[in-house]
């Protein structure tokens, strides 16, 4: 078995003298969720677009399942099992949900008459499996933003993606919508072993990933498990990033002299660490 499903080796992308990506190396195991974080302009979307075949690197290699890949466009990447949901939806308002999902794929794939009945069956099966509840013949313009996001995800699944790239999928959603989308992402990962690359500004979403990749000025500056990354609060702040509220509180308590362990990333962990300290303090004051 391959140790890594996806490897990036020395990926570079230049726009004139500006390095959008420079010397990026990244390894992704199958069935994992990687959160890609960084300030605006850090090079996150550029890198993900290269993996998805939308952009082309100037240097470096993409290795997918042990094979060096050269994607001419997004369709090439789709055929190799890589799909991307862009931050700006790639949907046609005046077409139905079904047409949006199959357009540009069935015709290009088969080069012949599209069997709408079979397409409908396949799309409905995906929706049923993952709990997407929308009518396939509804026009996209009549759907809420959160549901349009779900249509984009189904579109990628319909193309048999083994790696799904999500570029700020919750940026335009309210808190409830964000939770639903992230819940769907993790269900896809856990139930089907789909590998997920998630660009996000929400650190509460990044906490739930298997690994966090921090980018700055076109480079990967940190790469590790959430507990490791969020124990380095000062570094994250240096790169202009927030941390989860519980991690921020833990950091402030440690700065005030409380002997808390490193890498606390949940309320439960913080409460468990605080209780014995508070009990000890109570005893000393009696």
C-alpha positions as CSV (number, residue, x, y, z in Angstrom):
1,X,0.0,0.0,0.0
2,X,1.1,3.5,-0.7
3,X,2.1,5.5,2.3
4,X,0.7,8.7,0.7
5,X,-2.1,9.1,-1.7
6,X,-1.0,12.6,-2.8
7,X,2.5,14.1,-2.7
8,X,3.6,17.6,-3.8
9,X,7.2,18.0,-4.5
10,X,8.8,21.5,-4.8
11,X,5.7,23.1,-6.2
12,X,6.3,26.6,-7.5
13,X,4.0,29.1,-9.2
14,X,5.1,32.5,-10.3
15,X,3.3,35.6,-11.6
16,X,6.1,37.7,-13.0
17,X,8.5,38.3,-10.1
18,X,5.8,37.3,-7.5
19,X,6.0,33.8,-6.0
20,X,2.4,32.7,-5.3
21,X,3.8,29.3,-4.3
22,X,7.5,28.5,-3.7
23,X,9.1,25.2,-2.9
24,X,6.0,23.6,-1.5
25,X,6.3,20.0,-0.3
26,X,3.2,18.2,1.1
27,X,2.2,14.6,1.8
28,X,-1.4,13.5,2.2
29,X,-2.5,10.1,3.4
30,X,-5.6,8.5,2.0
31,X,-8.8,9.1,4.0
32,X,-7.5,12.0,5.9
33,X,-8.7,15.6,6.3
34,X,-6.1,18.4,5.9
35,X,-7.1,21.9,6.9
36,X,-5.2,24.5,4.9
37,X,-5.0,27.8,6.8
38,X,-3.2,31.2,6.4
39,X,-3.9,34.9,5.8
40,X,-5.4,36.1,2.6
41,X,-2.7,36.0,-0.1
42,X,-0.8,33.2,1.6
43,X,-1.1,31.0,-1.6
44,X,-3.7,28.5,-0.4
45,X,-6.1,28.8,-3.3
46,X,-3.3,28.9,-5.8
47,X,-1.9,25.7,-4.5
48,X,-5.3,23.9,-4.4
49,X,-6.1,25.1,-7.9
50,X,-2.8,23.5,-9.1
51,X,-3.8,20.2,-7.5
52,X,-7.3,20.5,-9.1
53,X,-5.9,21.2,-12.6
54,X,-7.2,24.7,-12.7
55,X,-3.8,26.3,-12.6
56,X,-0.4,24.8,-13.7
57,X,2.7,24.9,-11.6
58,X,5.9,26.3,-13.1
59,X,8.1,23.8,-11.2
60,X,7.6,20.7,-9.2
61,X,5.6,17.5,-9.4
62,X,2.2,16.2,-8.4
63,X,2.3,12.5,-7.4
64,X,-1.1,10.8,-7.2
65,X,-1.2,7.2,-6.0
66,X,2.5,6.8,-6.8
67,X,2.2,8.2,-10.4
68,X,3.4,11.6,-11.6
69,X,0.4,13.5,-12.9
70,X,0.3,16.4,-15.5
71,X,-3.2,17.9,-15.5
72,X,-4.1,19.9,-18.6
73,X,-7.3,21.2,-17.0
74,X,-9.9,20.4,-14.3
75,X,-11.4,17.6,-16.4
76,X,-8.1,15.8,-16.4
77,X,-8.0,16.1,-12.6
78,X,-11.6,14.9,-12.4
79,X,-10.8,11.8,-14.3
80,X,-7.8,11.2,-12.0
81,X,-10.2,11.4,-9.0
82,X,-9.6,15.0,-7.9
83,X,-12.5,17.4,-7.5
84,X,-12.7,20.9,-6.3
85,X,-15.5,23.1,-4.9
86,X,-14.6,26.7,-5.4
87,X,-15.4,29.5,-3.0
88,X,-17.4,31.1,-5.8
89,X,-20.0,28.6,-7.0
90,X,-19.6,27.3,-10.5
91,X,-23.4,26.9,-11.0
92,X,-25.8,28.1,-13.6
93,X,-28.7,29.9,-12.0
94,X,-31.2,29.2,-14.7
95,X,-30.5,25.4,-14.9
96,X,-31.9,22.7,-12.7
97,X,-29.9,21.0,-9.9
98,X,-29.7,17.9,-12.0
99,X,-28.4,19.7,-15.1
100,X,-25.8,21.6,-13.0
101,X,-24.5,18.3,-11.6
102,X,-24.1,16.5,-14.9
103,X,-23.3,19.3,-17.3
104,X,-19.8,19.3,-18.8
105,X,-19.2,15.8,-17.5
106,X,-21.5,13.3,-19.1
107,X,-21.2,14.7,-22.6
108,X,-17.4,15.0,-22.4
109,X,-17.1,11.6,-20.8
110,X,-19.3,9.6,-23.3
111,X,-19.4,11.8,-26.4
112,X,-22.9,10.7,-27.0
113,X,-26.6,11.1,-26.0
114,X,-27.0,11.6,-22.2
115,X,-29.2,9.1,-20.5
116,X,-31.1,11.6,-18.2
117,X,-33.0,8.8,-16.5
118,X,-29.8,7.0,-15.5
119,X,-28.1,10.3,-14.5
120,X,-31.1,11.1,-12.3
121,X,-30.9,7.7,-10.6
122,X,-27.2,8.1,-9.9
123,X,-27.5,11.6,-8.5
124,X,-30.5,10.7,-6.4
125,X,-28.6,7.7,-5.0
126,X,-25.8,10.1,-3.9
127,X,-28.3,12.4,-2.3
128,X,-30.0,9.6,-0.5
129,X,-26.8,8.1,0.8
130,X,-25.5,11.4,2.3
131,X,-28.7,13.0,3.3
132,X,-29.0,15.8,0.8
133,X,-32.6,16.9,0.6
134,X,-33.3,19.0,-2.5
135,X,-35.4,18.4,-5.6
136,X,-33.3,17.6,-8.6
137,X,-35.5,19.6,-11.0
138,X,-35.5,22.8,-8.9
139,X,-33.7,25.7,-10.5
140,X,-30.5,26.6,-8.7
141,X,-31.5,30.3,-8.5
142,X,-34.4,29.2,-6.2
143,X,-32.1,27.5,-3.6
144,X,-30.6,29.0,-0.5
145,X,-26.8,29.5,-0.5
146,X,-26.3,26.7,1.9
147,X,-28.1,24.3,-0.4
148,X,-26.2,25.5,-3.4
149,X,-23.1,24.6,-1.5
150,X,-24.5,21.1,-1.1
151,X,-25.2,20.9,-4.9
152,X,-21.5,21.7,-5.5
153,X,-20.5,18.9,-3.3
154,X,-22.8,16.4,-5.0
155,X,-21.4,17.5,-8.3
156,X,-17.9,16.5,-7.2
157,X,-19.1,13.2,-5.8
158,X,-20.9,12.5,-9.0
159,X,-17.6,12.7,-10.8
160,X,-16.3,9.9,-8.5
161,X,-13.8,12.1,-6.6
162,X,-11.4,10.4,-4.2
163,X,-9.9,13.7,-3.2
164,X,-12.2,16.6,-2.6
165,X,-10.8,20.1,-2.3
166,X,-13.0,22.7,-0.6
167,X,-12.1,26.3,-0.9
168,X,-13.7,28.2,2.0
169,X,-16.9,26.2,1.8
170,X,-18.5,27.9,4.7
171,X,-17.5,31.5,4.1
172,X,-20.9,32.7,3.0
173,X,-22.9,30.7,5.5
174,X,-24.4,31.4,8.9
175,X,-23.2,29.3,11.9
176,X,-25.9,26.6,11.4
177,X,-25.0,26.4,7.7
178,X,-21.3,26.1,8.5
179,X,-21.9,23.3,11.0
180,X,-24.0,21.4,8.4
181,X,-21.4,21.6,5.7
182,X,-18.5,20.6,8.0
183,X,-20.7,17.7,9.3
184,X,-21.2,16.6,5.7
185,X,-17.5,16.8,5.0
186,X,-16.6,14.6,7.9
187,X,-19.3,12.1,7.0
188,X,-17.9,11.8,3.5
189,X,-14.5,11.3,5.0
190,X,-15.5,8.7,7.6
191,X,-18.1,6.7,5.6
192,X,-16.3,6.6,2.2
193,X,-12.7,7.3,3.1
194,X,-12.7,10.3,0.8
195,X,-9.6,12.5,1.3
196,X,-10.4,16.1,2.0
197,X,-8.3,19.3,1.6
198,X,-10.2,22.1,3.3
199,X,-9.2,25.7,3.1
200,X,-10.7,27.6,6.0
201,X,-10.4,30.7,8.1
202,X,-12.4,29.2,11.0
203,X,-10.0,27.6,13.5
204,X,-12.9,25.6,15.0
205,X,-13.2,23.8,11.7
206,X,-9.4,23.2,11.5
207,X,-9.4,21.6,15.0
208,X,-11.4,18.7,13.6
209,X,-8.9,17.9,10.8
210,X,-6.3,15.2,11.0
211,X,-3.6,17.6,10.1
212,X,-3.3,21.4,9.7
213,X,-1.1,23.0,7.1
214,X,-0.2,26.7,7.7
215,X,0.8,28.8,4.7
216,X,2.5,32.2,4.6
217,X,3.8,34.2,1.7
218,X,3.5,31.2,-0.7
219,X,5.2,28.7,1.6
220,X,4.2,26.0,4.0
221,X,5.5,27.2,7.4
222,X,3.8,24.7,9.7
223,X,2.4,21.2,9.2
224,X,1.2,18.9,12.0
225,X,-1.6,17.5,14.0
226,X,-4.1,20.0,15.5
227,X,-2.8,19.5,19.0
228,X,0.7,20.2,17.9
229,X,-0.1,23.2,15.8
230,X,-2.4,24.9,18.4
231,X,0.2,24.5,21.1
232,X,2.3,27.0,19.1
233,X,0.0,30.0,19.8
234,X,2.7,32.7,19.5
235,X,3.8,31.4,16.1
236,X,0.2,31.3,14.8
237,X,-0.3,34.9,16.0
238,X,2.9,35.9,14.2
239,X,1.4,34.5,11.0
240,X,-1.7,36.6,11.6
241,X,-4.0,33.7,12.5
242,X,-6.5,33.3,15.3
243,X,-6.8,30.2,17.5
244,X,-9.9,28.4,18.9
245,X,-11.3,30.2,21.9
246,X,-10.5,27.4,24.3
247,X,-6.9,27.4,23.1
248,X,-6.7,31.2,23.5
249,X,-8.0,30.9,27.1
250,X,-5.6,28.1,27.9
251,X,-2.7,30.3,26.5
252,X,-3.7,33.2,28.7
253,X,-4.0,31.1,31.8
254,X,-0.6,29.6,31.2
255,X,0.8,33.1,30.6
256,X,-0.7,34.0,34.0
257,X,1.3,31.2,35.6
258,X,-1.2,28.3,35.7
259,X,0.5,25.0,35.0
260,X,-1.7,23.7,32.3
261,X,-0.5,21.1,29.7
262,X,0.3,21.9,26.1
263,X,-2.1,21.3,23.2
264,X,-5.5,21.7,24.8
265,X,-8.1,22.1,22.0
266,X,-11.5,21.3,23.6
267,X,-13.6,22.6,26.5
268,X,-13.6,19.1,28.0
269,X,-9.8,18.9,28.0
270,X,-9.6,22.4,29.7
271,X,-12.1,21.5,32.3
272,X,-10.4,18.2,33.1
273,X,-7.0,20.0,33.4
274,X,-8.4,22.8,35.6
275,X,-10.4,20.8,38.1
276,X,-7.5,19.3,40.0
277,X,-5.7,22.7,40.0
278,X,-8.7,24.4,41.4
279,X,-9.2,21.7,44.1
280,X,-5.6,22.0,45.1
281,X,-5.9,25.8,45.3
282,X,-9.1,25.4,47.4
283,X,-7.3,23.1,49.9
284,X,-4.4,25.6,50.3
285,X,-6.7,28.4,51.1
286,X,-8.7,26.5,53.8
